[in-house]
Amino acid sequence: MPYTPTVWTNGVTALEQIAMNNLEIQYDQAWADIGRAIYGDGSDGDVVIAGDTNLARDMFYDDLTIDVTFTLFTKGYRVFVKGILTVNGTISQRGNDGLPGTALEGGAGGAALASGSLGASAAGGKGQGNNTTYNGGGGGSGGGLLIIQAKSIVNNSVITANGGDGGAGSVPVATAGTAGAVGAASSPSLGGNGGGGGG
């Protein structure tokens, strides 16, 4: 927005007018610099996610919209939104599921998520067992760290960094472990813990 100088009165000289207007300009610039530092510079422009998308770097959107049924997978990268983030679909940093146990051994744990710019998540543990029948499923990997810094967030759907589900145990009646829980997604939010393997 163009700067509109304040018109000072009550005995203010022309030089004083210029000096005070310069202070206003510096103040406005300082606030703009703070905004860019927190929310990014918007250099990636206005984007609508209309298909499942995997990030390959930190992104600096102006406005960002996630359409219904589609997912933005952050892959360990940060999301900055200078203006409005509208989530009608999903933003995900969810962990990988553990594999089911077999008659021979426990299931493999879910693979750690890629490091991106925020560091990798913890891999899930291998399922335990010591015979040819009862072996546990592997634990899900941790959800990692999800950081969203947006000036305004309109969340109509899901922002998740849950851990992956645990794999089912080798006994037919066993069920999969549930995902690790996280707090309410926000800007930024913390990643979840990996799920436990099934019995």
Secondary structure as UniProt FT lines:
FT   HELIX           14..39
FT   TURN            43..44
FT   STRAND          47..49
FT   STRAND          53..54
FT   STRAND          59..61
FT   STRAND          64..66
FT   TURN            68..69
FT   STRAND          71..73
FT   TURN            75..76
FT   STRAND          79..87
FT   STRAND          90..92
FT   TURN            116..118
FT   STRAND          148..155
FT   STRAND          158..160
FT   TURN            172..173
//
